[in-house]
Amino acid sequence: MIEALNGQTENLTADVLIIGGGTAGCMAAVEIKENNPELDVLIVEKADIERSGCLAAGMNAINLYLHPGETPDSFVKFARREAVGVLREDLVHSLAKEVNNVVHRVEGWGLPILKDEDGTPAKRGRWNLKIMGERLKPIIAEAAETSGARILNRVNVISLLKEGGRVVGASGLGVRDGKFYSITAKATIVTTGGASGIYRPNNPGSAHHKIWYSPFNTGAGYAMGLRAGAEMTSFEMRFVALRTKDSIAPTGTLALGYNAPQVNAKGERYMQKRFSGVGGEGAPTCYRVYGPIREIQEGRGPCYMDTTHLDDKQVKNLKTDYLNMYPDLVLYWAANHIDPATEPIELGATEPYIVGGHCQSGYWIDVGRRTTTPGLYAAGDVAGGAPYKFVSGCWAEAVIAARSAVEDIEGQPMPQVSEHYTTGLRESAIRPFCHWEMRGDGILPAEMEERLQKVMDEYAGGASVFYELNDERLDRCLEQLDRLKEQQEFLAARDPHELMLAHEVIDRILVAEAVTRHLLHRKETRWPGFQTRLDYPKRDDTNWLKFVNSRLDPTTEIFEMVERPMVDLETLEGAPVSMGWPG
């Protein structure tokens, strides 16, 4: 029997609690400890910080860096166009001011950044720089460990603690032993990343975790914030990644590093043809996904990245680049005798993900990364309003959140949390295990997750329906999600690991409802491919050049939809009003 059932609880305190030991969480810890060594900082991670989060397998490029000639203002302009007009300029500008500093900070920790002959970082496209990043996450984890921050691995945070309307820490369960942890803190920074597994993956069966986003990012940070009453934004701006077919390796390496264009089955460069009025192959990211989707729908698929212009040396360099990030693609080519110089690389689009780094789903925050709930801060993919920040932007955001947290807790006493309150949280947390112990049956987490993914795929614009949406499907989706919520009381867990999975699917169901309500609320198509409304096919700047936000009432568990205006937005230029093609 797991320790939690025996009533064993470990009570901890910290000046600053960081939930999530990914790239942003580690950076936040280093920022605090290097400048405030007297503060007690605790990172809680459900895996192990050395290889957890989105960077677990490494990277071959930093996607946001201000090369000579670029400024925070020029990046804001770029991000505004990529986001088709809707973004928080204050958030994007503030992280852009920090981004080069944090990149070189990580370089100082041991990250190899490739350099040109004059010693400047090697460019890959307008905003990227090349790195040898297979060990990127261990490098960042080591910096967090040596900073003096405490690390609590293998603990899955489930709930935020609240007293008097303020977040005062969090509670969780050990994923190996089931021990219950209650952690009280003066400030809590959420850095848990976004959400995968909401939609049915396009690789089935044993390959279901062969996806673009980390399969272990379950939207827990979103869910715990919603339950605490925090305001969220832009869940309707989903991210659908354009990747290599089956292996799901990044196509940016091919496009930016090796000038490989998208072509259809007839060899036509359809992006230039379709989007000549919006920058050709420089069209906003959502159109780069929507283009091949339409080619396939209209009978000109499959679509490819044309690499047949590469010579032997370039192919060797290409394989080296992927070995720093997606080595399985190189193995796939070798096993199937594929030579990129003679055979183009087939494209595929992933299932939708909910992320605040490529798109902007997440907490509604101020420029200091404070959420709408006092005592709670957000950084990285879990923070909303600042799309296209990527890895380095997440570092910058973590630094900003850390500074705000330190500033806000000065002179504050350690909060007090009642034992009765935490006892109730513990009993709720272990309920799926108790259900199995008492009954020996129930719905296993994998079974409920499979049902959730089927519902979202078919009714909320998944890959099987070409990411397309209408009111009627979304209403049906909410009906099905209500049924799943009713069935959560039958969730069963047979061991501590399965107990973690049970809480992950509970979180995913709540995030799925938030996503569906956001999709339903925005009556336009602003991001074709990401958010294609068949019943509202045009972009409507008159009525919808604004944010769609939501709050969950912690008492009634009812969503309230909120619209927030844009601030100081320049006139959007160059993007088509209709999701149809120019001409």
C-alpha positions, 0 to 999 in steps of 0.5 A: 500500500502506498505511503499516502494511504497511511497518512504520511505527509511531508510538509516543506517550505520555501521562499520561492516555489518553482513548479516544473523543472524544465528550461524556464524553471531551471533558469528562474531558479538560477536567476534568484539564487545568483542574485539572492543567495539567502533565499530558499528556492525549491524546484519541484519536478515530476520527472528529473530536471536533467532530462525533463521538459521540451528540451529533453532530447536537445536542440540544434538551434536557438530560434530567437536571437537578435542578430546585428540590425535587429531590435526588440521593436523589430521583433515585436513587429515580426511577432505581430505579423506571425500572430496575425495581429493579436499579441501582447506587445508589452510582453513580447518587447520585454522578453526581447530586451532580455533574450540575447543576455540569457542566450550568452548566459547559457553559452557561459554554462557550456552550450556550444554556439556555432560561430562565423569566421568573425566570431559572431553567432552563426545565423540560421534565418532571420532570428535563429542561431546554430548550436550543438545542443544535444546536452542543452537540458543537462547544461541548464539543469546543472546550473540550477543544481549548482546555484544552490536551489533545492531540487525535488524530483519525482513529485507531481504537483496537483493543486495550488494552495490558497489562503485568503485569495492568495496562492501560498504554495502547492501540493503533490504526490510522489510518483514512485512512492505516493507520498503526499507533499504540502509545500508552503511558499511566499511566491510560486512560479509556474513553469510546467509548459503547455499541453499535448495529449489533448487531441488524438495523435496522428501516430497510433498505437505504440507510436502514440508518443511520437509527437512534436511536443513533449508527451509528458507536458499535460497542461497541469499548470493550466489546470491548477491555475484554472482551479485557483481562479487565474485568468487564461488567454488565447487557448483558441490559438492552437499550434499545429506543427508542420513536420516530417512525416511519421518521424515528426522532425522539425522542418525549419532545419530544412527550410532555414538551414538548407533552403528546401521549399515546400512542393506538392506531388506535382513538384509545384512550389505551392506556397509561393503560388498561394501566398504571393500576396502575403510574403510567399514562403514567408507567410505567417506560420499558420499558413505554412500548415494550412497550405499543405492541408489545402493541397491534400484536400484538393488532390495534389498531395502528398507534400514534401520539402524538396531537398534534391538540390543538396550535394553530399556535403550538405546532406552530411551536414543536414544529418549532423544537425538532426543528430543534435535534436532528432537522431531517429530521423537519421536512423530512419533514413538509414534503415529505409535507404533514403537519400535526401539528395535524391528523394524529397522529404514528405511532410505531415501535420501534427495534432493540435497542441496548446502552448504559449511559446509557439502560439500564445495560450496560457496565463494572462499576466502583467509585464512582470509575469504576475498572474491575476491571482496574487502570489502566482507567477508564470513563465515559459510555455505556460504563460500566454500573450507572447507567441514565438518566444521559443526556448530563449524567450522562455529563459528571458521570461523566467528571468523576469518572473524571478525578479518580480517574485523576489521583489514582491516577497521582500519582508513577507512572513511565511504563510500558514496553511491549516492541516485540515485544508491539506488533509482534504487535498490529500484525500482528493489526490489519492481517490483514484487509488482508493477506488481501485483498492476498494473495488478492484475495477474502474476506468483506467487513465489510458482508457479515459485519455483515449476517449478524450482524444477521440472526442477532441479530434472529431468535434474540436478540430483535430487532424482527422477533420483537417483542423476544421471547426463549427459551432455545432461540432464544438457544442457536441464536444462540450456535451461529450466532455461533460460526460467525461467529467461525470465519469472521473469519479470512476477513475482507478489507479493501481500504483503511484505511477498510474495515480499520476496518469489519472491526475494527468487525464483529469487536467487534460479534460479541464484544459480541453474544455477551456480550449473548446470554449475559446474556439467556440467564442471566437467567431472568425478565422484568424489563424487558418490551419490552427483555428479554421472556422467553417461557419466564420471563414473570414478574419474579422478585424472590426469585431475580433482584433482582441483577446479571448480570455476565460476564468473558471469559478472555483466554487461553481466550476463554470467558465466565464468568457472575457474579452480583452482589448488590444493596446497600441496595435499598429494597423495590420498589413499584408495578411489576407482577410479570407482564409481562401487563396489570393486571386 
